Amino acid sequence: MLFDRPGAADALEDLLDRERALLIEGRIAQLDRATRHKAQLIARLAGAADTAQLTRIRAKAERNQRLLQGAVRGIEAARQRLAHIGEPPVRLSTYSADGARRDLGQTHAADGINHRA
């Protein structure tokens, strides 16, 4: 069924639904196998599905693409945050009313403190 033409469209729809579940559950590592399987099904699909089925397949593929882009953005944000956490602390100082510099200690730039000149 997977590799006959009529069954390929149904199998592709099922695979796109499973791919969506993987994305929502954050099981990114398992997407590689699904992607290879999807490529095989698409190759078998040529000219086999009706217009309504192709429309559903396209909508599911676009939905999964948006989910995947969101996952990539989230992973990149986490990577940047982890890199920032590893940065050395910033020395925070201020000046008193008489102009003497006063050291307030160390903080991380991500602690929500705005440094202005």
Buried (B, 14 or more C-beta within 10 A) or exposed (E): EBEEEEBBBBBBBEBBEBBBEBBEEEEBEBBEEBEEBBEBBBEBBEEBBEEEBBEBBEEBBEBBEEBBEEBEEEEEEEEEEEEEEEEEEEEBEEEEEEEEEEEEEEBEBEEEEEEEE
